[in-house]
Amino acid sequence: MSSQRSNFGDLLEPGFKQIFDDAYMEVPEVFPRIFRVDSSTKQDENVSGVTGFGLLQQTDEGESVQYEDPVQMYDTTFVHQKYTKGFKVSEELVEDDQYSVIKSKPAQLARAARRTAENSAANVFNRGFNTSYLGGDGKPLFSVSHPRSDGGSSQSNASSTGLPLTEENLEVGRLATRQQLDDKGMIIQIMPNRIIVPVDLEKDAEIITGSTGRSGTADNDKNVYAGKFEVISWEYLTLNNTMWFLQDSRQSQLMWFWRVKPEFKQDNAFDTGMALFKTRTRFSNGWADWRGMWGSKGDGQAYAS
């Protein structure tokens, strides 16, 4: 029965591989727009930080330079996880069905791989207020008490009252983001330019940021947010339908590492004649620093983590 193996094994793989690749690329992913995407050649990636310096000190002629030591910040380790899925079909199915069933299966594997990546990336936000998922500083991504490495006052990048998305609250979040400091207490000049929302808030976000005039008022005031924010709505934001986030895309440190991008492979079981198909990928994601991000659950509830 060696001819059967070539009929549904070696000769089918190239076509199936093409179907897989085409399906994987058919819908643009959201997470590469939000995360810093990089590749990795190791089992994990370690990201660390060191503070900069405070303001220069006025020094009179002949006086010595005032020296200041940088401070070691926290470390973050990104451990790549493996994700797999497969399917198998009998040689009889291949023979009799003439691919009308199995031809679509590689495309479905590709979609499953893409959904897995999107879901994993979105979970950084879905779990962003959860104390079971902590970053290198011992706090969730969105916290009202991020510690400073130099022992200075803690900082917040979250709404402590669950502010809903309105024009007024967008200003609250924008100002809070602009006031974020580095671990020496210095101004960073964070400039939020994205609003990230579940699909339920896409319309509200577009109205607030896209109207020519100020939204929600009959006054002919200028909309100061027009053209200043990119709205990204994401189906995979599932913590609730009221949460919303601000991001400075230039300074945010949301990280994604590809160890192995989704790949498609095929083999055959010698004893049973089953054709085996699988997809496999390895990646890690998270955040190296909370700065450049601000978030609200939008539920009107107190938040103190």
N, C-alpha and C positions, 0 to 999 in steps of 0.2 A: 504493500500500500504506500510505497514511497512517493508515487505520483500524487496521491492525495495531499501529502505534506506540502509539496511544492505548490499545489493548486490553491490552498488556503493559507499557506504560511509565507514563504519567501516572496511570492508574487503579489500577495495582498499588502504587505507591509508598506511599500512606498506610497501607494494610494491612501492608505489609512493615515500615514504620517502627514501627508499633505492636508487631509481633511482636519486632522487635529490642529495643525498650525494655523490653518485658515480660520477655524472656529475660535481659537484662542485670541486671535487678533481682531475679531469682528466688532467687538464693542470696546471702546477705550476705557481703561481702568481709571478710577478716581484717585487711588492712593498715590501714584507717582506725582500728582499735582500738589500733594500736601507734604509728603515725606521726602527727605534727602535719600535718594536711592543710590546704593553703591553695591559692588560685588565683593566677595570674600573668598579667600583661598584657605581659610583655617577653620577649625571646629567652632570657634567663637571669635568675637571681636570685643576688645576692651577700649573704652573711651574714657578719657580722664580730662581734667581741666586744672588750670592754674590761674589764679587771679592776676589782674593787671595791677596798676598802681593808682594811688590817689592823686590829687592835684599837685602840681609843682609848688615848691615853696619859694617865696621871695628870699633871695640871698644877697647880702651886701657884698661889696667888693672886698676880696681877700678872705671871705668866710668859706668854710668847708661845705661841700655838697652834703645835703641831707639824704641818707640812704634809707631805703624802705625795702623790706623783704616781701616777695610775693607769697601767697598762701596756697597750699595744695587744696584743691577742691575735691569733690567726691568722684569715685570711679563708677562706671556703669559697664556691665558685661552683657553682651548680646550673644546668647547661645542659640545656634541654629537648630531648628526642629525639622524633622522629616515628616512629610505628608504624602500619602499614597492612596490610590484607588485603582481598581481593575475590574475587568469583566472577562468571561470566558464563554465560548460558544462551541458547539459540537460540529464535527465535520459534516454531519448530516444536515444541520441547519445551513451551513455554508453551501452545500451541494443543492439543496432543494429550495431554499429561499432566495437564492441568487442575489444576496446582499441587500435586499430591500429592508431587512430588519437591522442587520449588523452594520450597514454602511453609516448609519447615523451615530453609532455608539462612540467612535473616537471623538466626534464633535461634542458629544455629551460629557465625555471625560475632560475635554478642554474647558468646557464651561464650568465644570465642577472645580477644576484647578483655579480658574479665574475667580470664581465665587469665594473659594477658600482664602485666596490672597486678600480680596476686598474685605471679607469678614474679619480676618485677622488684623488688618490695618485699622478698621473701624473700631475694633475692640479696644484699641489704645484710648479712644474717646469714650466708648461705652463704659469702660472700667476706670476712666480718668478721675472719678470721685471716690473710688472704692479703695479702702485702706488695706484690702487684701492684695493689691497690686501696687507696690511701692517702687519708686525710683531710687537712684543712688543716694539721695539726700534723706531717705527714710520717709518720704511723703508721696501721696498719689500725685499724678501729673497736675491736677487742679487742686490747690490747697490754699487755705487762708493763713498758713504758718510755715512757709518754706524757710528753713534755717539758713543763716549766712555762715560761710566757712571761716570768716574772721571773727565770729562771735557777735556780730552786730545784730540789729533788730531783724526779726523775721519778716518775711514779705508774703503778700497774697497775690495769686493770679486767678482767683475764683470769687464769684458772688456769694457772700455769706447769707443772702436772703433769697436766693433763687430767682433773681430778676428775670421777668419774661422779656421777650424781644419786642421792644418798642423803640421809637426814635429817641426818646429821652434816655432809655436804658442803654442804647447803643453808645450814647455819649458817655455814660458812666463807665462802661467797659473800655471805651477808647481811651479815656483819661487814665484809668487804672493801668492800662497796658503801657501808655506813654511814660508812666511814673516808675516803671520797674528799674531796679538798680542792680549793678553787678555785686560780686561778693566783697568788694571794697567800699560799697555804698556810693558808687559813682553812677551818674546818669548814663544810660546806654543809648538813649534815643531810639527806643522801639517805636516803630511806625506801623500799626496794624493795617493791612491792606486786603484782608480776606475775611469774609463771614462764612462759617461752615455750619450748615443746618441740616436737620432731617427734612425730607421732602415736604412734610406738613407746613414748614415755615418758609419754603422757597418763595411763595408769592409775597408774604410779608416782607421778607428780606429784599426782594427785588423792588417792591414799592418804596421802601424806606431809602434805598440807596440809588434807585434809578429814576425817580421822578424829577422833573425839571424844577418844580416848586416843592416846598416843604410838604411832606405827607401828613395827612390827618388834620389839616387846617384849611380854612377858606382864605386865610391871609396870603398875600402874594409874596411870601418870603422865599428867598433863595434856598434851595436844598444844598447845604454845605457838604453832604455826603455823596452827591452825584459824581460818579466816575472815580471815586476814591476807594471803593471796595469791590473786589471780585466775589460774587456769591457762588458758593459751591454747595449744592444740595446732594445728599448722599443717602441712598436707600438703606445702607447698612448701619446707620446711626439708629439704634433700637433701644437705648436705655429708656427714653421716653420721647414723645413727639414735641416737647417744648424746649429741649436743651439747645444751646447755641454757643458758638465759639468765635473768637477773634484770633487771627494769626498774622504775624509779620513774616511773610514768606522769605525774606532775606536773612532773618536772624533766628528763626525757629530752628530747633534742634531735634525734630522728629526724624528718627533714623530707620532705614530699611536696608537690610543686607541680603542679597541673593547669594546663597552658597551654590545652589543648583537651580536654575530656572526650570519651569515645568518641561519635562521630557516625556516622550512616548516610546514605549518598547513593546515588542511582540515576541512570543515564543510558543512552543507547542509541547503538550504533554505526550510523551512517547506511548505510554500504555493505553491511554483513553482516547487519544486523537483529538483532545480538546485544544482549541486555539486560545491562547492566553494573551490578553492585552492589558497594559497598565500605564499609569502616569505616576511620576514621582517628582517631588520638588523639595528643596531645603531652603529655609530662610529664617530670619529673625527680624524683629522690629521693636520699637519702643521709643524712648526719649533720653537724650543725653543731658538735656538741661530744660527746665520748665520755662525759661524766659522766651519771650516772643509768642507766648500763648496766653489766652485768658478765656475762662469758660463759666457758664452758668447752667444749672440744671433747668432753669426756667419754670420751676414748679411752685415758686412762692414759699418754699420751705427753708427753714434755717439750716445752714451747713457750717460745720465747725472743724472739719478735718484738715 
